[in-house]
């Protein structure tokens, strides 16, 4: 079995990570706070940053990953400009949540857990968003969209695509 190759941080990345580590020392931070700050800055937890933190803090990489994988807030892959989170809980499922997810996947030509080539859209599915009263539900960049239908989600995606195209001109 070959060891994992971890690329080195460039100068700017090192400065940013060192800033996070220094802030956590002054704020009596812990590894969770450090992981939150890395994700806030970079949108996810790149392996090379976790490896760097492991070496600097003398904490095993396995320990860091065990913490990061325990909490669902932490992500290991980049997210799109528009991150769509679809609920697959019972209430959403009964009211057509799977159809909503299928529509989004087909419209964007990606599956849950993937990101579009242009990095504009990503899709996640979760067990429950806790918004059962307005099911089926999706969250797009922290905005909750409830009582969804195919017609409603089609319009939402169309508007997001328009915004994306405006920004690319």
DOVOLUM-412990 format. One record per atom (N, C-alpha, C, O): x, y, z; residue in three letters. Coordinates in steps of 0.2 Angstrom, whole numbers, plus 2048, in hexadecimal, padded with zeros to 3 digits. Layout:
<nodes>
XYZALA/...
</nodes>
This chain:
<nodes>
8047FA800UNK/800800800UNK/804806800UNK/809807804UNK/80380B7FCUNK/8078117FBUNK/804816800UNK/7FE817801UNK/80981A803UNK/80781F807UNK/803825803UNK/8058267FDUNK/7FF828806UNK/7FB82E802UNK/800833801UNK/804835805UNK/8008367FBUNK/80483C7F9UNK/8018427FBUNK/7FB8437F8UNK/8038467FFUNK/80084C801UNK/8058527FFUNK/80B852800UNK/8028567FAUNK/80585C7F8UNK/8078617FDUNK/803862802UNK/80D8647FCUNK/80F869801UNK/80A870800UNK/8088717FBUNK/80A874805UNK/80687A805UNK/80B87F802UNK/81187F803UNK/8088837FEUNK/80C8897FBUNK/80D88E800UNK/80A88E806UNK/8108937FFUNK/812899804UNK/80C89C806UNK/80B89D80DUNK/80789E802UNK/8018A1804UNK/7FC89C808UNK/7FA89F80DUNK/7FC896806UNK/7F889180AUNK/7FB890811UNK/7F8890816UNK/802890812UNK/805890818UNK/80489681DUNK/802895823UNK/80489B81AUNK/8028A281EUNK/7FB8A1820UNK/7FA8A3826UNK/7F689F81CUNK/7EF89F81EUNK/7EE89A824UNK/7EB89B829UNK/7F1894823UNK/7F088F828UNK/7F489182FUNK/7F1890834UNK/7FA89482EUNK/7FD896834UNK/7F989B838UNK/7F989B83EUNK/7F68A0834UNK/7F18A5837UNK/7EC8A183BUNK/7EA8A4840UNK/7E989C838UNK/7E489883BUNK/7E6895842UNK/7E3896847UNK/7EC892841UNK/7EF88F847UNK/7F189484DUNK/7F0893852UNK/7F489A84BUNK/7F589F84FUNK/7EF8A2853UNK/7EF8A3859UNK/7EA8A384FUNK/7E48A5852UNK/7E18A0857UNK/7DF8A285CUNK/7E189A855UNK/7DF89585AUNK/7E3894860UNK/7E0893866UNK/7E9896860UNK/7ED896866UNK/7EB89C86BUNK/7EA89B871UNK/7EA8A2868UNK/7E88A786CUNK/7E18A786EUNK/7E08AA873UNK/7DD8A386BUNK/7D68A386DUNK/7D589C871UNK/7CF89A872UNK/7DA899873UNK/7DA893877UNK/7D688E872UNK/7D288A875UNK/7D788D86CUNK/7D3889867UNK/7D5882868UNK/7DA88086BUNK/7D187E865UNK/7D2877864UNK/7D187585DUNK/7D0879859UNK/7D286E85CUNK/7D286C855UNK/7CC86D851UNK/7CC86E84BUNK/7C686D855UNK/7C086E851UNK/7C087584FUNK/7BE877849UNK/7C287A853UNK/7C2881851UNK/7C788284BUNK/7C5886846UNK/7CC87F84BUNK/7D187F846UNK/7CE87C83FUNK/7CE88083AUNK/7CB877840UNK/7C787483AUNK/7C2878837UNK/7C1879831UNK/7BE87B83CUNK/7B988083AUNK/7BC886836UNK/7B9888831UNK/7C1889838UNK/7C588E835UNK/7C788D82EUNK/7C789082AUNK/7CA88782EUNK/7CD884827UNK/7C7884822UNK/7C888681DUNK/7C2881824UNK/7BC880820UNK/7B988781EUNK/7B7888818UNK/7B988B823UNK/7B6892822UNK/7BA89681CUNK/7B7899818UNK/7C189581DUNK/7C5898818UNK/7C5895811UNK/7C689980CUNK/7C588E811UNK/7C688B80BUNK/7C0887808UNK/7C0885802UNK/7BB88780CUNK/7B488480AUNK/7B487D80BUNK/7AF87A80BUNK/7B987A80DUNK/7BA87280EUNK/7C0871812UNK/7C4876813UNK/7C286B814UNK/7C8869817UNK/7CD865812UNK/7CC85F812UNK/7D186980FUNK/7D686580AUNK/7DA86180EUNK/7DD863814UNK/7DC85B80CUNK/7E085680FUNK/7E7859811UNK/7EA858816UNK/7EA85D80CUNK/7F186080DUNK/7F1865813UNK/7F6865817UNK/7EB868815UNK/7EB86D81BUNK/7EA869821UNK/7ED86A826UNK/7E6863821UNK/7E685F827UNK/7EC85C828UNK/7EE85B82EUNK/7F085A823UNK/7F7857824UNK/7FB85C827UNK/7FF85A82CUNK/7FB862825UNK/7FF868828UNK/7FE86982FUNK/802869833UNK/7F7869831UNK/7F586A838UNK/7F786583CUNK/7FA866842UNK/7F785E839UNK/7F985983DUNK/80085983FUNK/802858845UNK/80485B83AUNK/80C85C83CUNK/80D861840UNK/811860845UNK/80A86783FUNK/80B86D844UNK/80986C84BUNK/80C86E84FUNK/80386984CUNK/800868852UNK/802861856UNK/80186085BUNK/80685D852UNK/808857854UNK/802852856UNK/80284F85CUNK/7FD853852UNK/7F784E853UNK/7F784A84DUNK/7F884C848UNK/7F584484EUNK/7F583F849UNK/7F0841844UNK/7EA843846UNK/7F184083DUNK/7EC841838UNK/7E683D839UNK/7E183F838UNK/7E783783CUNK/7E183383DUNK/7DC836842UNK/7D6836842UNK/7DF839847UNK/7DB83C84DUNK/7D884284AUNK/7D284384BUNK/7DB846845UNK/7D884C842UNK/7D284983EUNK/7CD84C83EUNK/7D384483AUNK/7CE842836UNK/7C883F83AUNK/7C283F838UNK/7CA83C83FUNK/7C4839844UNK/7C083E846UNK/7BA83D847UNK/7C3844848UNK/7BF84A84AUNK/7BB84D844UNK/7B584E845UNK/7BE84E83FUNK/7BB851839UNK/7B584D836UNK/7B084F834UNK/7B6846836UNK/7B1842834UNK/7AB841838UNK/7A683F836UNK/7AC84283FUNK/7A7841844UNK/7A1846843UNK/79C845844UNK/7A484C841UNK/79F852840UNK/79D853839UNK/7A1854835UNK/796853838UNK/794854831UNK/79585B82EUNK/79585B828UNK/797860832UNK/79886682FUNK/79F86682BUNK/79F86B827UNK/7A386282CUNK/7A9862828UNK/7A985E822UNK/7A6859821UNK/7AC86181CUNK/7AC85F816UNK/7B385E813UNK/7B7862815UNK/7B485980FUNK/7BA85780DUNK/7BB858805UNK/7C0857802UNK/7B685B802UNK/7B685C7FBUNK/7B38637FAUNK/7AF8667FEUNK/7B68677F5UNK/7B486E7F4UNK/7AC86E7F2UNK/7A98697EFUNK/7A98737F4UNK/7A28747F2UNK/7A287A7EDUNK/7A687E7ECUNK/79C87A7E9UNK/79B87E7E4UNK/7998857E7UNK/7988867EDUNK/79988A7E2UNK/7968917E4UNK/78F8907E7UNK/78E8937ECUNK/78B88C7E4UNK/78588A7E7UNK/7858837E9UNK/78587E7E5UNK/7858827F0UNK/78587C7F3UNK/77D87A7F4UNK/77A87D7F9UNK/77B8757F1UNK/7748737F2UNK/77486D7F6UNK/7778677F5UNK/77086D7FCUNK/770868801UNK/768865801UNK/764869802UNK/76785F7FFUNK/76185C7FEUNK/75F857804UNK/763853806UNK/759858807UNK/75785480CUNK/75584D80AUNK/75184D805UNK/75784880DUNK/75484180BUNK/75183E811UNK/750838811UNK/74E842816UNK/74B84081CUNK/74483D81AUNK/74283E814UNK/74183A81FUNK/73A83781DUNK/73583B81BUNK/73283A816UNK/73484181EUNK/72F84681CUNK/730848815UNK/72C849810UNK/73784A813UNK/73984C80CUNK/738846807UNK/735848802UNK/73A840809UNK/73983B805UNK/732839803UNK/7308387FDUNK/72E839808UNK/726838807UNK/72383D802UNK/71F83C7FEUNK/726844802UNK/7238497FEUNK/72784A7F8UNK/7268507F5UNK/72B8467F6UNK/72F8467EFUNK/7368497EFUNK/73884B7EAUNK/7398497F5UNK/74084B7F6UNK/7458487F1UNK/74984B7EEUNK/7448417F0UNK/74883D7EBUNK/7478407E4UNK/74C8407E0UNK/7418427E2UNK/7408457DCUNK/74484B7DBUNK/74684D7D5UNK/74384F7E0UNK/7478567E0UNK/74E8557DFUNK/7518587DBUNK/7518507E3UNK/75884F7E2UNK/75A84C7DBUNK/75F84F7D8UNK/7568487D9UNK/7578457D2UNK/75784A7CDUNK/75B84B7C8UNK/75284F7CDUNK/7528547C9UNK/7588597C9UNK/75B85A7C4UNK/75A85B7CFUNK/76085F7CFUNK/76685B7CCUNK/76A85E7C9UNK/7678557CEUNK/76D8517CCUNK/76D8517C4UNK/7728527C1UNK/7678507C1UNK/7668507BAUNK/7678567B7UNK/76B8577B1UNK/76585C7BAUNK/7658627B7UNK/76D8657B7UNK/76F8687B2UNK/7708637BCUNK/7778657BDUNK/77C8607BAUNK/7828617BAUNK/77A85A7B9UNK/77E8557B6UNK/7838537BBUNK/7898517B9UNK/7818537C1UNK/7868507C7UNK/78284C7CCUNK/77C84D7CCUNK/7858487D0UNK/7828447D5UNK/7838487DCUNK/78784C7DCUNK/77F8467E1UNK/7808487E8UNK/7888467E9UNK/78A8417E8UNK/78B84B7ECUNK/79284B7EEUNK/79784D7E9UNK/79D84D7EAUNK/7948507E3UNK/7988527DEUNK/79885A7DDUNK/79385D7E0UNK/79C85C7D9UNK/79C8637D7UNK/79D8647D0UNK/7A08607CCUNK/7998697CDUNK/79986A7C6UNK/7A186C7C3UNK/7A486F7C7UNK/7A286B7BDUNK/7A986C7BBUNK/7AB8747BCUNK/7B08757BDUNK/7A68787BBUNK/7A787F7BCUNK/7A78817C3UNK/7A88877C4UNK/7A687D7C7UNK/7A687E7CFUNK/7A18837D1UNK/7A18867D6UNK/79C8837CDUNK/7968877CFUNK/7918847D4UNK/78E8877D8UNK/79087D7D3UNK/78B87A7D6UNK/78E8737D9UNK/7928707D6UNK/78B8727DFUNK/78D86B7E2UNK/7868697E6UNK/78286D7E8UNK/7868637E7UNK/7808607EAUNK/78285B7EFUNK/7878577EFUNK/77E85C7F5UNK/77F8577FAUNK/7788547FCUNK/7738587FBUNK/77784E7FFUNK/77184C802UNK/77384A809UNK/77884880BUNK/76E84C80DUNK/76E84A814UNK/768847817UNK/763847814UNK/76984381DUNK/76483F81FUNK/75E844821UNK/758841821UNK/75F849824UNK/75984E826UNK/75C855828UNK/76185682BUNK/75885A825UNK/75A861826UNK/75686482CUNK/75786982EUNK/75186082FUNK/74D862834UNK/748867833UNK/74686B837UNK/74686782CUNK/74186C82AUNK/73B868827UNK/73886A822UNK/73986382BUNK/73485F829UNK/72D862827UNK/729860823UNK/72B86782BUNK/72586B82AUNK/72486E823UNK/71F86F820UNK/72A86F81FUNK/72A872819UNK/72D86E814UNK/73087080FUNK/72D867815UNK/730862810UNK/72C862809UNK/726864809UNK/730860804UNK/73785F804UNK/73B865804UNK/73986A801UNK/741865806UNK/74586A807UNK/74C869804UNK/74F864804UNK/74F86F802UNK/756870800UNK/758876803UNK/75587B804UNK/75F876805UNK/76287C807UNK/76787E802UNK/76B87A800UNK/7678847FFUNK/76C8867FBUNK/77088C7FEUNK/76D8927FFUNK/77688B7FFUNK/77A890802UNK/777893808UNK/776899809UNK/77588F80DUNK/772891813UNK/76B894813UNK/768896818UNK/76889480DUNK/76189680CUNK/75C89080BUNK/75E88C807UNK/75789080FUNK/75388A80FUNK/74D88B80AUNK/74A89080AUNK/74C886806UNK/747886801UNK/742880803UNK/74487A802UNK/73C882805UNK/73787C807UNK/73287B802UNK/73087F7FEUNK/72E876804UNK/728875800UNK/72A8747F8UNK/7268777F4UNK/72F8717F7UNK/7328717F0UNK/72E86C7EBUNK/72B8677EEUNK/72D86F7E5UNK/72B86B7E0UNK/73086B7DAUNK/73586F7DBUNK/72F8677D5UNK/7338677D0UNK/73386E7CCUNK/7388707CAUNK/72D8707CCUNK/72C8777C9UNK/73087C7CDUNK/7348807CAUNK/73087C7D3UNK/7338817D8UNK/73B8807D7UNK/73E8857D6UNK/73D87A7D8UNK/7458797D7UNK/74787B7D0UNK/74D87D7D0UNK/7438797CBUNK/74687B7C4UNK/7478837C4UNK/74C8857C1UNK/7428877C7UNK/74388E7C7UNK/7498907CBUNK/74C8957C9UNK/74A88D7D1UNK/74F88F7D5UNK/75688E7D1UNK/75A8927D1UNK/7578887CEUNK/75D8867CBUNK/75E88B7C5UNK/76388D7C4UNK/75888C7C1UNK/7598917BBUNK/75B8987BEUNK/76089B7BAUNK/75989A7C3UNK/75B8A17C6UNK/7628A17C8UNK/7668A67C6UNK/76489B7CBUNK/76B89B7CDUNK/77089B7C7UNK/77589D7C7UNK/76E8977C2UNK/7728977BCUNK/77289D7B8UNK/77789F7B5UNK/76D8A17B8UNK/76D8A87B6UNK/7728AC7B9UNK/7768B07B6UNK/7728AC7C0UNK/7778B07C4UNK/77E8AE7C2UNK/7828B27C2UNK/77F8A77C1UNK/7858A57C0UNK/7888A77B9UNK/78D8AA7B8UNK/7838A77B4UNK/7858AA7ADUNK/7868B17ADUNK/78A8B47AAUNK/7828B57B1UNK/7848BC7B2UNK/78B8BE7B5UNK/78E8C27B2UNK/78D8BA7BAUNK/7938BB7BDUNK/7998B97B8UNK/79E8BB7B9UNK/7978B57B3UNK/79D8B27AFUNK/79E8B77A8UNK/7A28B67A4UNK/7998BC7A8UNK/79A8C07A2UNK/79E8C67A3UNK/79F8CA79FUNK/
</nodes>
